[in-house]
Amino acid sequence: MNPSTALARVLVDELVRGGVTDAVVAPGSRSAPVALALADAERAGRLTLHVRIDERTAAFLALGLAKASGRPVPVLTTSGTATAHLHAAVLEADAAGVPLLALTADRPPELRDTGANQTIVQPGLYGVAVRAAVDAGVPEAGREEAQNRYWRSLVAKALLTARGVLSSDPGPVHLNLPFREPLLPEDADVRTVGPWSGRPDGAPWTDGSAVAPPRPADPGPARTLVVVGDAPPSLGREAAELARAQGWPVVAEPSSGAWAASVRGGALLLGVPGWLAAHRPDRVLVVGRPTLSRPVSALLADPAVRVETVSAAPRWPDAGRSTTRVGALPAPGTPADPSWREAWCTAAGRVGTAVDGLLDAVPGLTAGSLARDLVAALPDGALLVLGSSTPVRDVDRLAVPRAGLTVLANRGVAGIDGTVSTAVGAARVHGGPAFALLGDLTFLHDLQGLLVGEGEPRPDLTLVVPDNDGGGIFAQLEPGQPRYEAGYRRVFGTPHGRDLVAVAEALGWPAERVPGPAGLPRALRAGGPRVVVVGTDQRAEAELAIRLRSAATGALGGA
C-alpha cells in the first residue's frame, strides 16, 4: 500500500473511532487519498459522506452539521486557493465554538516556495482562528508502525481539542496533510493498516465530556436579569432553569437555548427608557454572546448595573468591557420577590399585544409578521435556522418565544455567507422537518448551497425568503436616513432585480411566492426541499420598525 493511501485510511479510521459520523468533501486531486478513504468508509456504513463542488459551501455545510449535532465534522479540500475558501466558516466556528475540522491536502514541503502548481503556504493559514494547527509530516514507506501511532495520536488530539474536552473551549482545528505521489491506491487490494495504537485497552481517549467548574455559592442580588445570547444549548437551558427557580426574568436571543423562557420582545422592552429606569436590574447575568440588540448592549454598558458573565470556556464576551466577574452559573439561593419577574412579564405582554395589533393592521405579509407567523406555525420538533441581518432580529423582537423548536444561527461573527449550506447541514442531522428564514441577499450569497449533486440526499428543508430586493436592513440603520439618499440605492440598497422563484427552480428546488398570510401555513406544510418567497419593501419595513418602537412605548403608558 502506498504511503498516501495508508495515511488516508488510518486518518479516516481514527476519525470514525473518535466519534465522527459525517464528513464533507470538495473534489480535488491532491486530496484524493482521503476522499477515497472517506468514500470507502461510507460504503462500509461507518459514516455519512456529503460532497459539494464549492469549498466555501462545503465548509458551511460542515459547520451546520457540527452545530446541530455537537460532534466534530471534517471538511476536506485540495491544496491551493481551495483551502482559503474554508476561512469564513473557520472564523464562524472559532467565534461560535463549533468543532469544525479543516483537513487541507497539500503539496510536499519540497514544492513550497518554488512556484509549483497549486502550491501556497498553507501551514498557519487560519491564524489564531483555530484551536490547534498541525502541519503533518509527509507519509513515507518503511515506517508504517511509527507513523501509524503518530497519525492516530494526531487525529485523537485534534478531536479532543475541537471538542474542547480539556479546555472547555471547543472550536475549529486545522490539519494540513502534505502528500507525495502516487496519490491513488496502486491496486484493488484492501489491507488493514494495523491495530489501533492509542490506549492499550482499545478505549477512546475520552467520551468528550468536560468537567464542570464549581459554582459560586452566592446567587447575588435578587433584582437580577438574565441575558442569554447565542450559546451552547445546554448552557442556555441551564441558565433558564436557574432563572425559573430564582424568579429572575430572562431576555434571550432565539439561538440561545433559553429562548422559550424569555420574555417576548425583550429588545423592545429595554428600548423604552422610562420603563427601564423604573425596572433597572441591580445585576445582569450574561450567558453566551448577546449581539443582536442595541438596547441590550446599552444596558450592559450602564455603570449603574453590575454585569457578571457566565463562561465555561477560557474566552468570554465583554464587548462593553463592563464585566465585574467571570465564572460559572451561581448556585441557587433565596428566590427573588415574585413581583420582580411578574413586572417584566406583564410589560412584555402589553408590548406584545400592541405589536400584534400593529402587524395585523398592515395588509399582506411584512418581514415582521412573517417572522412572527413562521415561528408560530412550525410543528413541534422542527429545526429553525435564522439568517443574520434582519430575520434573526425580527424573530428576536416580534415572535412569541416557544418551546419545541431547535433554533440555530451563525452568530459567532454574524456573517450572511454560507447560511444556505449551514441550514442544509443542520437539516441533514436534525431528524425532523427543518426550516430557515433568511433574507434575499443571504439567499443569493450562497446559491451554491442549493446544488445537491447526484447521489446526495435532498434535505427536508424549507427556505423562507423575505425578498425586499436588496440590503433592507440598511434602511433601518443610519445609512437609511434621508441625508444619505443620494448614495443609498447604489451602495446600501443594492437591488438585485432577480426573480428568486425562478432562481431556485433553476437550481432544482421547487419554489413558490406567497402573497399573503393565508398562504403561509400551506406552503410550510408542503415539505422540503422547497423555497418560499415573500415580497416585502425596504422603506416600508424601515417605517414599520419605527412604528413598532413607538407602539412599545405607548403600550407602557409613554414611560
ABEGO torsion letter per residue (X at the ends): XBAAAAAAAAAAAAAAAAGBABBBBBBBAAAAAAAAAAAAAAAAGABBBBBBABAAAAAAAAAAAAAAAGBBBBBBBBBEAAAAAAAAAAAAAAAAGBBBBBBBBBBBAAABGAGBBGBBBABGAAEAABABBBBBBBBBBGAAAAAAAAAAAAAAAAAAAAAGAAAGBBEBBBBBBBBBOBABBABABBBBAEBBABBAAGBBABAGBBBBBBBBABAEBABBBBBBBBBBAAAAAAAAAAAAAAGBBBBBBAAAGAAAABBBGAAAAAABAAAAAAABBABBBBBEBBAABAAAAAAAABAABBBBBBBABABBBBAAGABABBEBBBBBBBBBBAAAAAAAAAAAAAAAAAAAAAAAABBEBBAAAAAAAAAAABBBGBBBBBBBEAAAAAAAAABBBBBGBBBBBBAAAGBABGAAAAAAAAAAAAGBBBBBBBBAAAAAAAAAAABBBBGBBBBBBBBBBBBAGEBAAAAABAAABAAAAAAAAAAAAGBAGBBAAAAAAAAGBBBBBBABAAAAAAAAAAEOBBBBBBBBBAAAAAAAAAAAAAAAAAAAGGX
